[in-house]
Amino acid sequence: MSTMRLQVAGINDVLARAPADLPSWLSPSESERLAELHVEPRRRQYLAGHWLARAVLAAHSGGAPTDWLLQQRRSLPPAVIDHEATLLLSLSHSGDWVAAAVADQAIGIDLEQRRPRAALHRFEPLLLPAGETEGVLDTDTLLQRWVAKEAWIKRDHGSALPERLAAVAMQPAIGADADVRLLTTAAFHLGIATTAAPWTLELPLAVYASERWQVQDLDRA
């Protein structure tokens, strides 16, 4: 049976649980990447994401977080190494929050903290499903659309470039057929794209809205 486990947590909370001596749990490739990050908030995001990934792996497949070895990959999620099963990771961070997911199927997640983003209106034509009118949706709703599309794009390890956003056409899902799930809390939107099931979700805040989307990927047509 394929499964998926995902956790969202505050960066400060994650770092409070992580060992203080970094060499004890970072792999050499992760240490090299950390050394390249000179802005402290970005370093904290990186450390929180990679520790949370280990915690989620341990909860999903056993062992302690420090038992899990990860390989840093440029512009890709870290890879699980020295483990007999194929496990795939997806990470995301925004503001004070970090998310990590593990599955034995392709998975992409995107987390975005909710805050005013006037610049999103520039991308509105790339984010709306067919039939929706430009200029009607507020920036928070546009952010939901962004999160849903980016989760799908990250599932295939892509980047949310304008031409890629335009190629991902979405429509509300009918019945149980959904390619992307979008969960909304008071603090963030979370997009999840995977065929793995069932899901185990650990979220720090209650989900008060949920959307399901079907995707037509024009790059695959």
Secondary structure, 3 states (H helix, E strand, C coil): CCCEEEEEEEHHHHHHHCCCCHHHCCCHHHHHHHHHCCCHHHHHHHHHHHHHHHHHHHHHHCCCHHHCEEEEECCEEEEEECCCCCCEEEEEEECCEEEEEEECCCEEEEEEECCCCHHHHHHHHHHCCCCCCCCCCCHHHHHHHHHHHHHHHHHCCCCCCHHHHHHEEEEECCCCCCCEEEEECCCEEEEEEECCCCEEEECCCCCCEEEEEEEEECCCC
